[in-house]
Amino acid sequence: MSAKLIQFNSCDHVFGGKNITETISTDGDIVFNESYVTVGDLLEGAHIHATYDLRVLGNIKAEQITVNGSLLVDGDIEADSLICRGLFICSGTVKVSNIELGNYSVADALTGKELQAAGDLFVHTTIDTDTLLETNGLVVAGEGITGDGKFIAKAAIVNDYYEFNGESKCKIFDISTMHLPVRKDEQNQDDDKHILNDNNTNIETVVINFNEDLSSCINKWMSLEEGELISTIRSTASLLPDMHATDDIIDYIVELSYEREITNFRDYLYILYAKHVFPNNLSGYETLEPVLTDMFDAVTFKIDKMDFNARDIVDFARSIYILSKYHSELPISLEEGADKIFSSIGLRYSTAEQVWRKLNGQI
């Protein structure tokens, strides 16, 4: 082994936009300047850096691993520090002192001192941490979670055990302690108890039953007064991350129900957003249905003549988000919609786009 820096640029073997090379071992640094697939038993270096995507068909070992794109490993990972800003999937065991992952991460087993993820984290067997386990999404462990320190997540589901001894700031669902009724199509005709035992309880069944219960609750909301409806949704959304978007916009759509027509492009975008984030049952509520159907349909082909007016910076930012996500459903182009929003602050969208591209080195 040598301590020199080894760089991988474009090579002669390229398949599907990925460069292919044999794995190497060095006590120096390894830099992949293009998307790469490495083939071999062990990729080893002091600091392994990938500018784009990296796929390792084997194991990987380093003091520090940094991947700006996605990291896919078919074996085990061992490192002091690992940062992956894109998709992270490891079919083996991950042993890392400090790890920072992106929006979606999957591993067979995960052990470390500080584990952080920007989104959902799915682990087939166990998660074990000494100091910190923090995600901005859902944590699912096929066996269980152990550790000390602090645990922060929107919610966590474990199949066998939860043995975290530190501070926990999330809702924990331990499937091993749940006794849920079996769906009719899963019942054994000879079993008159109709109760799931610990051996046949699984995550899929839990999700099915949970969604059925939530749907039943939403049906009951249909008879509530507007004030009660808003209050109920907010209290439910505080426990369920998937309903946070509904909480943010429910009272605003109720306000629009008292208007004769939609004249503000912002209002149209908010209704479009509501049509996507509201549960199907909730969309039939007597106050909401006219807004989401009649009022929305009546002005869909008139939005090219609408102006955009925002109440505050939250309105402005949320409108940009909705437009970027659902612009394909509008009868006007993305550029036309963006120009309406930016023109409300005296700025042409083309100007804003040019500045943005310049700041990001695209021009």
Contacts in CASP RR format, 6 or more apart in sequence:
PFRMAT RR
TARGET T0000
AUTHOR 0000-0000-0000
METHOD contacts of the structure
MODEL  1
MSAKLIQFNSCDHVFGGKNITETISTDGDIVFNESYVTVGDLLEGAHIHA
TYDLRVLGNIKAEQITVNGSLLVDGDIEADSLICRGLFICSGTVKVSNIE
LGNYSVADALTGKELQAAGDLFVHTTIDTDTLLETNGLVVAGEGITGDGK
FIAKAAIVNDYYEFNGESKCKIFDISTMHLPVRKDEQNQDDDKHILNDNN
TNIETVVINFNEDLSSCINKWMSLEEGELISTIRSTASLLPDMHATDDII
DYIVELSYEREITNFRDYLYILYAKHVFPNNLSGYETLEPVLTDMFDAVT
FKIDKMDFNARDIVDFARSIYILSKYHSELPISLEEGADKIFSSIGLRYS
TAEQVWRKLNGQI
1 25 0 8 1.000
1 26 0 8 1.000
1 27 0 8 1.000
1 28 0 8 1.000
2 26 0 8 1.000
2 27 0 8 1.000
2 28 0 8 1.000
3 26 0 8 1.000
3 27 0 8 1.000
3 28 0 8 1.000
3 46 0 8 1.000
4 26 0 8 1.000
4 28 0 8 1.000
5 28 0 8 1.000
5 29 0 8 1.000
5 30 0 8 1.000
5 31 0 8 1.000
6 24 0 8 1.000
6 26 0 8 1.000
6 28 0 8 1.000
6 29 0 8 1.000
6 30 0 8 1.000
6 31 0 8 1.000
7 30 0 8 1.000
7 31 0 8 1.000
7 32 0 8 1.000
7 33 0 8 1.000
8 19 0 8 1.000
8 21 0 8 1.000
8 30 0 8 1.000
8 31 0 8 1.000
8 32 0 8 1.000
8 33 0 8 1.000
8 34 0 8 1.000
8 36 0 8 1.000
9 33 0 8 1.000
9 34 0 8 1.000
10 19 0 8 1.000
10 34 0 8 1.000
11 19 0 8 1.000
11 20 0 8 1.000
11 21 0 8 1.000
13 19 0 8 1.000
13 20 0 8 1.000
13 21 0 8 1.000
14 20 0 8 1.000
15 37 0 8 1.000
17 35 0 8 1.000
18 35 0 8 1.000
18 36 0 8 1.000
18 37 0 8 1.000
18 53 0 8 1.000
18 55 0 8 1.000
19 34 0 8 1.000
19 35 0 8 1.000
19 36 0 8 1.000
19 37 0 8 1.000
20 36 0 8 1.000
20 37 0 8 1.000
20 39 0 8 1.000
21 36 0 8 1.000
21 37 0 8 1.000
21 38 0 8 1.000
21 39 0 8 1.000
22 38 0 8 1.000
22 39 0 8 1.000
22 40 0 8 1.000
23 38 0 8 1.000
23 39 0 8 1.000
23 40 0 8 1.000
23 41 0 8 1.000
23 42 0 8 1.000
23 43 0 8 1.000
23 44 0 8 1.000
23 56 0 8 1.000
23 58 0 8 1.000
24 30 0 8 1.000
24 43 0 8 1.000
24 44 0 8 1.000
25 42 0 8 1.000
25 43 0 8 1.000
25 44 0 8 1.000
25 45 0 8 1.000
26 44 0 8 1.000
26 45 0 8 1.000
26 46 0 8 1.000
27 45 0 8 1.000
27 46 0 8 1.000
28 45 0 8 1.000
28 46 0 8 1.000
28 47 0 8 1.000
29 45 0 8 1.000
29 46 0 8 1.000
29 47 0 8 1.000
29 48 0 8 1.000
29 49 0 8 1.000
30 43 0 8 1.000
30 45 0 8 1.000
30 47 0 8 1.000
30 48 0 8 1.000
30 49 0 8 1.000
30 62 0 8 1.000
31 49 0 8 1.000
31 50 0 8 1.000
31 51 0 8 1.000
32 48 0 8 1.000
32 49 0 8 1.000
32 50 0 8 1.000
32 51 0 8 1.000
32 52 0 8 1.000
32 54 0 8 1.000
33 51 0 8 1.000
34 51 0 8 1.000
34 52 0 8 1.000
35 50 0 8 1.000
35 52 0 8 1.000
35 53 0 8 1.000
35 54 0 8 1.000
36 50 0 8 1.000
36 53 0 8 1.000
36 54 0 8 1.000
36 55 0 8 1.000
37 54 0 8 1.000
37 55 0 8 1.000
37 56 0 8 1.000
37 57 0 8 1.000
38 54 0 8 1.000
38 55 0 8 1.000
38 56 0 8 1.000
38 57 0 8 1.000
38 58 0 8 1.000
39 57 0 8 1.000
39 58 0 8 1.000
40 57 0 8 1.000
40 58 0 8 1.000
41 58 0 8 1.000
41 59 0 8 1.000
42 58 0 8 1.000
42 59 0 8 1.000
42 60 0 8 1.000
42 61 0 8 1.000
43 56 0 8 1.000
43 58 0 8 1.000
43 59 0 8 1.000
43 60 0 8 1.000
43 61 0 8 1.000
44 60 0 8 1.000
44 61 0 8 1.000
44 62 0 8 1.000
45 61 0 8 1.000
45 62 0 8 1.000
45 63 0 8 1.000
46 62 0 8 1.000
46 63 0 8 1.000
46 64 0 8 1.000
47 62 0 8 1.000
47 63 0 8 1.000
47 64 0 8 1.000
47 65 0 8 1.000
47 66 0 8 1.000
48 60 0 8 1.000
48 62 0 8 1.000
48 64 0 8 1.000
48 65 0 8 1.000
48 66 0 8 1.000
49 65 0 8 1.000
49 66 0 8 1.000
49 67 0 8 1.000
50 66 0 8 1.000
50 67 0 8 1.000
50 68 0 8 1.000
50 69 0 8 1.000
50 71 0 8 1.000
51 68 0 8 1.000
52 68 0 8 1.000
52 69 0 8 1.000
53 67 0 8 1.000
53 69 0 8 1.000
53 70 0 8 1.000
53 71 0 8 1.000
53 72 0 8 1.000
54 67 0 8 1.000
54 69 0 8 1.000
54 70 0 8 1.000
54 71 0 8 1.000
54 72 0 8 1.000
55 72 0 8 1.000
55 73 0 8 1.000
56 71 0 8 1.000
56 72 0 8 1.000
56 73 0 8 1.000
56 74 0 8 1.000
56 75 0 8 1.000
57 74 0 8 1.000
58 73 0 8 1.000
58 74 0 8 1.000
58 75 0 8 1.000
59 73 0 8 1.000
59 75 0 8 1.000
59 76 0 8 1.000
59 77 0 8 1.000
59 78 0 8 1.000
60 73 0 8 1.000
60 75 0 8 1.000
60 76 0 8 1.000
60 77 0 8 1.000
60 78 0 8 1.000
60 79 0 8 1.000
61 77 0 8 1.000
61 78 0 8 1.000
61 79 0 8 1.000
62 78 0 8 1.000
62 79 0 8 1.000
63 79 0 8 1.000
63 80 0 8 1.000
63 81 0 8 1.000
64 79 0 8 1.000
64 80 0 8 1.000
64 81 0 8 1.000
64 82 0 8 1.000
65 71 0 8 1.000
65 77 0 8 1.000
65 79 0 8 1.000
65 81 0 8 1.000
65 82 0 8 1.000
65 83 0 8 1.000
65 84 0 8 1.000
66 82 0 8 1.000
66 83 0 8 1.000
67 83 0 8 1.000
67 84 0 8 1.000
67 85 0 8 1.000
67 86 0 8 1.000
68 85 0 8 1.000
68 86 0 8 1.000
69 84 0 8 1.000
69 85 0 8 1.000
69 86 0 8 1.000
69 87 0 8 1.000
70 84 0 8 1.000
70 86 0 8 1.000
70 87 0 8 1.000
70 88 0 8 1.000
70 89 0 8 1.000
71 84 0 8 1.000
71 86 0 8 1.000
71 87 0 8 1.000
71 88 0 8 1.000
71 89 0 8 1.000
71 90 0 8 1.000
72 87 0 8 1.000
72 88 0 8 1.000
72 89 0 8 1.000
72 90 0 8 1.000
73 89 0 8 1.000
73 90 0 8 1.000
73 91 0 8 1.000
73 92 0 8 1.000
74 91 0 8 1.000
74 92 0 8 1.000
75 90 0 8 1.000
75 91 0 8 1.000
75 92 0 8 1.000
76 90 0 8 1.000
76 92 0 8 1.000
76 93 0 8 1.000
76 94 0 8 1.000
76 95 0 8 1.000
77 90 0 8 1.000
77 92 0 8 1.000
77 93 0 8 1.000
77 94 0 8 1.000
77 95 0 8 1.000
77 96 0 8 1.000
78 95 0 8 1.000
78 96 0 8 1.000
79 95 0 8 1.000
79 96 0 8 1.000
79 97 0 8 1.000
80 96 0 8 1.000
80 97 0 8 1.000
80 98 0 8 1.000
81 96 0 8 1.000
81 97 0 8 1.000
81 98 0 8 1.000
81 99 0 8 1.000
82 94 0 8 1.000
82 96 0 8 1.000
82 98 0 8 1.000
82 99 0 8 1.000
82 100 0 8 1.000
83 99 0 8 1.000
83 100 0 8 1.000
84 100 0 8 1.000
84 101 0 8 1.000
84 102 0 8 1.000
84 105 0 8 1.000
85 102 0 8 1.000
86 101 0 8 1.000
86 102 0 8 1.000
86 103 0 8 1.000
86 104 0 8 1.000
87 102 0 8 1.000
87 103 0 8 1.000
87 104 0 8 1.000
87 105 0 8 1.000
88 101 0 8 1.000
88 102 0 8 1.000
88 104 0 8 1.000
88 105 0 8 1.000
88 106 0 8 1.000
88 107 0 8 1.000
89 105 0 8 1.000
89 106 0 8 1.000
89 107 0 8 1.000
90 106 0 8 1.000
90 107 0 8 1.000
90 108 0 8 1.000
91 108 0 8 1.000
92 107 0 8 1.000
92 108 0 8 1.000
92 109 0 8 1.000
93 107 0 8 1.000
93 108 0 8 1.000
93 109 0 8 1.000
93 110 0 8 1.000
93 111 0 8 1.000
94 107 0 8 1.000
94 108 0 8 1.000
94 109 0 8 1.000
94 110 0 8 1.000
94 111 0 8 1.000
95 111 0 8 1.000
95 112 0 8 1.000
96 111 0 8 1.000
96 112 0 8 1.000
96 115 0 8 1.000
97 112 0 8 1.000
97 113 0 8 1.000
97 114 0 8 1.000
98 112 0 8 1.000
98 113 0 8 1.000
98 114 0 8 1.000
99 110 0 8 1.000
99 112 0 8 1.000
99 114 0 8 1.000
99 115 0 8 1.000
99 116 0 8 1.000
100 116 0 8 1.000
100 117 0 8 1.000
101 116 0 8 1.000
101 117 0 8 1.000
101 118 0 8 1.000
101 119 0 8 1.000
101 121 0 8 1.000
102 117 0 8 1.000
102 118 0 8 1.000
102 119 0 8 1.000
103 118 0 8 1.000
103 119 0 8 1.000
103 120 0 8 1.000
104 119 0 8 1.000
104 120 0 8 1.000
105 117 0 8 1.000
105 119 0 8 1.000
105 120 0 8 1.000
105 121 0 8 1.000
105 122 0 8 1.000
106 122 0 8 1.000
106 123 0 8 1.000
106 124 0 8 1.000
107 122 0 8 1.000
107 123 0 8 1.000
107 124 0 8 1.000
108 123 0 8 1.000
108 124 0 8 1.000
108 125 0 8 1.000
109 123 0 8 1.000
109 124 0 8 1.000
109 125 0 8 1.000
109 126 0 8 1.000
109 127 0 8 1.000
110 121 0 8 1.000
110 123 0 8 1.000
110 126 0 8 1.000
110 127 0 8 1.000
110 128 0 8 1.000
111 126 0 8 1.000
111 127 0 8 1.000
111 128 0 8 1.000
111 129 0 8 1.000
112 128 0 8 1.000
112 129 0 8 1.000
112 130 0 8 1.000
113 129 0 8 1.000
113 130 0 8 1.000
113 131 0 8 1.000
113 132 0 8 1.000
114 129 0 8 1.000
114 130 0 8 1.000
114 131 0 8 1.000
114 132 0 8 1.000
115 121 0 8 1.000
115 127 0 8 1.000
115 129 0 8 1.000
115 132 0 8 1.000
115 133 0 8 1.000
115 134 0 8 1.000
116 132 0 8 1.000
116 134 0 8 1.000
116 135 0 8 1.000
117 134 0 8 1.000
117 135 0 8 1.000
117 136 0 8 1.000
117 137 0 8 1.000
118 135 0 8 1.000
118 136 0 8 1.000
119 135 0 8 1.000
119 136 0 8 1.000
119 137 0 8 1.000
119 138 0 8 1.000
120 135 0 8 1.000
120 137 0 8 1.000
120 138 0 8 1.000
120 139 0 8 1.000
120 140 0 8 1.000
121 127 0 8 1.000
121 135 0 8 1.000
121 137 0 8 1.000
121 138 0 8 1.000
121 139 0 8 1.000
121 140 0 8 1.000
121 153 0 8 1.000
122 140 0 8 1.000
123 139 0 8 1.000
123 140 0 8 1.000
123 141 0 8 1.000
123 142 0 8 1.000
124 142 0 8 1.000
125 141 0 8 1.000
125 142 0 8 1.000
125 143 0 8 1.000
125 144 0 8 1.000
126 141 0 8 1.000
126 142 0 8 1.000
126 143 0 8 1.000
126 144 0 8 1.000
126 145 0 8 1.000
126 146 0 8 1.000
127 133 0 8 1.000
127 139 0 8 1.000
127 141 0 8 1.000
127 144 0 8 1.000
127 145 0 8 1.000
127 146 0 8 1.000
128 145 0 8 1.000
128 146 0 8 1.000
128 147 0 8 1.000
129 146 0 8 1.000
129 147 0 8 1.000
129 148 0 8 1.000
129 149 0 8 1.000
129 151 0 8 1.000
130 147 0 8 1.000
130 148 0 8 1.000
130 149 0 8 1.000
131 148 0 8 1.000
131 149 0 8 1.000
131 150 0 8 1.000
132 149 0 8 1.000
132 150 0 8 1.000
132 151 0 8 1.000
133 139 0 8 1.000
133 145 0 8 1.000
133 147 0 8 1.000
133 150 0 8 1.000
133 151 0 8 1.000
133 152 0 8 1.000
133 153 0 8 1.000
133 164 0 8 1.000
134 150 0 8 1.000
134 151 0 8 1.000
134 152 0 8 1.000
134 153 0 8 1.000
135 152 0 8 1.000
135 153 0 8 1.000
135 154 0 8 1.000
136 153 0 8 1.000
136 154 0 8 1.000
137 153 0 8 1.000
137 154 0 8 1.000
137 155 0 8 1.000
137 241 0 8 1.000
138 153 0 8 1.000
138 154 0 8 1.000
138 155 0 8 1.000
138 156 0 8 1.000
138 157 0 8 1.000
138 241 0 8 1.000
139 145 0 8 1.000
139 153 0 8 1.000
139 155 0 8 1.000
139 156 0 8 1.000
139 157 0 8 1.000
139 170 0 8 1.000
140 156 0 8 1.000
140 157 0 8 1.000
140 158 0 8 1.000
140 203 0 8 1.000
141 156 0 8 1.000
141 157 0 8 1.000
141 158 0 8 1.000
141 159 0 8 1.000
142 158 0 8 1.000
142 159 0 8 1.000
142 160 0 8 1.000
142 203 0 8 1.000
143 158 0 8 1.000
143 159 0 8 1.000
143 160 0 8 1.000
143 161 0 8 1.000
144 158 0 8 1.000
144 159 0 8 1.000
144 160 0 8 1.000
144 161 0 8 1.000
144 162 0 8 1.000
144 163 0 8 1.000
145 151 0 8 1.000
145 156 0 8 1.000
145 158 0 8 1.000
145 161 0 8 1.000
145 162 0 8 1.000
145 163 0 8 1.000
145 164 0 8 1.000
146 161 0 8 1.000
146 163 0 8 1.000
146 164 0 8 1.000
147 163 0 8 1.000
147 164 0 8 1.000
147 165 0 8 1.000
147 166 0 8 1.000
148 164 0 8 1.000
148 165 0 8 1.000
148 166 0 8 1.000
149 164 0 8 1.000
149 165 0 8 1.000
149 166 0 8 1.000
149 167 0 8 1.000
150 166 0 8 1.000
150 167 0 8 1.000
150 168 0 8 1.000
150 169 0 8 1.000
151 164 0 8 1.000
151 166 0 8 1.000
151 167 0 8 1.000
151 168 0 8 1.000
151 169 0 8 1.000
151 170 0 8 1.000
152 169 0 8 1.000
152 170 0 8 1.000
153 169 0 8 1.000
153 170 0 8 1.000
154 170 0 8 1.000
154 171 0 8 1.000
154 241 0 8 1.000
155 170 0 8 1.000
155 171 0 8 1.000
155 172 0 8 1.000
155 173 0 8 1.000
155 241 0 8 1.000
156 162 0 8 1.000
156 170 0 8 1.000
156 171 0 8 1.000
156 172 0 8 1.000
156 173 0 8 1.000
157 173 0 8 1.000
157 175 0 8 1.000
157 203 0 8 1.000
157 206 0 8 1.000
158 172 0 8 1.000
158 173 0 8 1.000
158 174 0 8 1.000
158 175 0 8 1.000
158 176 0 8 1.000
159 175 0 8 1.000
159 176 0 8 1.000
159 202 0 8 1.000
159 203 0 8 1.000
160 175 0 8 1.000
160 176 0 8 1.000
161 174 0 8 1.000
161 176 0 8 1.000
162 172 0 8 1.000
162 174 0 8 1.000
171 239 0 8 1.000
173 206 0 8 1.000
175 201 0 8 1.000
175 202 0 8 1.000
175 203 0 8 1.000
175 206 0 8 1.000
176 198 0 8 1.000
176 201 0 8 1.000
178 196 0 8 1.000
178 201 0 8 1.000
178 206 0 8 1.000
179 195 0 8 1.000
179 196 0 8 1.000
180 196 0 8 1.000
180 201 0 8 1.000
180 205 0 8 1.000
180 206 0 8 1.000
180 209 0 8 1.000
181 194 0 8 1.000
181 195 0 8 1.000
181 196 0 8 1.000
181 209 0 8 1.000
182 194 0 8 1.000
182 195 0 8 1.000
182 196 0 8 1.000
182 205 0 8 1.000
183 205 0 8 1.000
183 208 0 8 1.000
183 209 0 8 1.000
186 205 0 8 1.000
187 194 0 8 1.000
196 205 0 8 1.000
214 240 0 8 1.000
214 279 0 8 1.000
215 279 0 8 1.000
215 281 0 8 1.000
217 236 0 8 1.000
218 279 0 8 1.000
218 281 0 8 1.000
218 282 0 8 1.000
219 281 0 8 1.000
221 229 0 8 1.000
221 232 0 8 1.000
221 233 0 8 1.000
221 281 0 8 1.000
221 282 0 8 1.000
221 285 0 8 1.000
222 281 0 8 1.000
222 284 0 8 1.000
222 285 0 8 1.000
222 286 0 8 1.000
224 232 0 8 1.000
226 254 0 8 1.000
226 287 0 8 1.000
229 250 0 8 1.000
229 254 0 8 1.000
229 285 0 8 1.000
230 250 0 8 1.000
230 251 0 8 1.000
230 254 0 8 1.000
233 243 0 8 1.000
233 246 0 8 1.000
233 247 0 8 1.000
233 250 0 8 1.000
233 282 0 8 1.000
234 247 0 8 1.000
234 250 0 8 1.000
236 243 0 8 1.000
237 243 0 8 1.000
237 244 0 8 1.000
237 246 0 8 1.000
237 247 0 8 1.000
238 247 0 8 1.000
243 279 0 8 1.000
245 273 0 8 1.000
245 277 0 8 1.000
246 277 0 8 1.000
246 278 0 8 1.000
246 279 0 8 1.000
246 282 0 8 1.000
249 270 0 8 1.000
249 273 0 8 1.000
249 274 0 8 1.000
249 277 0 8 1.000
250 278 0 8 1.000
252 270 0 8 1.000
253 270 0 8 1.000
253 271 0 8 1.000
253 274 0 8 1.000
253 288 0 8 1.000
253 291 0 8 1.000
253 292 0 8 1.000
254 287 0 8 1.000
254 288 0 8 1.000
256 262 0 8 1.000
256 267 0 8 1.000
256 270 0 8 1.000
256 271 0 8 1.000
256 291 0 8 1.000
256 295 0 8 1.000
257 287 0 8 1.000
257 288 0 8 1.000
257 290 0 8 1.000
257 291 0 8 1.000
259 267 0 8 1.000
259 295 0 8 1.000
261 295 0 8 1.000
261 298 0 8 1.000
261 299 0 8 1.000
262 268 0 8 1.000
262 271 0 8 1.000
262 295 0 8 1.000
262 296 0 8 1.000
262 298 0 8 1.000
262 299 0 8 1.000
262 306 0 8 1.000
263 306 0 8 1.000
264 306 0 8 1.000
264 307 0 8 1.000
264 308 0 8 1.000
264 309 0 8 1.000
265 303 0 8 1.000
265 306 0 8 1.000
265 307 0 8 1.000
265 308 0 8 1.000
265 319 0 8 1.000
265 337 0 8 1.000
265 340 0 8 1.000
265 341 0 8 1.000
266 308 0 8 1.000
266 309 0 8 1.000
266 310 0 8 1.000
266 315 0 8 1.000
266 319 0 8 1.000
268 296 0 8 1.000
268 299 0 8 1.000
268 300 0 8 1.000
268 303 0 8 1.000
268 306 0 8 1.000
269 319 0 8 1.000
269 322 0 8 1.000
269 323 0 8 1.000
270 318 0 8 1.000
270 319 0 8 1.000
270 322 0 8 1.000
271 291 0 8 1.000
271 292 0 8 1.000
271 295 0 8 1.000
271 296 0 8 1.000
272 296 0 8 1.000
272 322 0 8 1.000
272 326 0 8 1.000
272 329 0 8 1.000
272 330 0 8 1.000
273 318 0 8 1.000
273 322 0 8 1.000
273 326 0 8 1.000
274 288 0 8 1.000
274 291 0 8 1.000
274 292 0 8 1.000
275 283 0 8 1.000
275 292 0 8 1.000
275 296 0 8 1.000
276 326 0 8 1.000
278 288 0 8 1.000
278 292 0 8 1.000
282 288 0 8 1.000
283 289 0 8 1.000
283 292 0 8 1.000
284 292 0 8 1.000
299 306 0 8 1.000
300 331 0 8 1.000
301 331 0 8 1.000
303 330 0 8 1.000
303 331 0 8 1.000
303 332 0 8 1.000
304 331 0 8 1.000
304 332 0 8 1.000
304 336 0 8 1.000
306 340 0 8 1.000
307 340 0 8 1.000
307 344 0 8 1.000
308 319 0 8 1.000
308 340 0 8 1.000
308 341 0 8 1.000
308 343 0 8 1.000
308 344 0 8 1.000
309 344 0 8 1.000
310 316 0 8 1.000
310 319 0 8 1.000
310 341 0 8 1.000
310 344 0 8 1.000
316 341 0 8 1.000
316 344 0 8 1.000
316 345 0 8 1.000
319 341 0 8 1.000
320 338 0 8 1.000
320 341 0 8 1.000
323 330 0 8 1.000
323 334 0 8 1.000
323 337 0 8 1.000
323 338 0 8 1.000
323 341 0 8 1.000
324 334 0 8 1.000
327 333 0 8 1.000
327 334 0 8 1.000
327 337 0 8 1.000
330 337 0 8 1.000
335 349 0 8 1.000
335 350 0 8 1.000
337 349 0 8 1.000
338 349 0 8 1.000
338 352 0 8 1.000
338 353 0 8 1.000
339 348 0 8 1.000
339 349 0 8 1.000
339 350 0 8 1.000
341 349 0 8 1.000
342 348 0 8 1.000
342 349 0 8 1.000
342 351 0 8 1.000
342 352 0 8 1.000
343 349 0 8 1.000
354 363 0 8 1.000
357 363 0 8 1.000
END
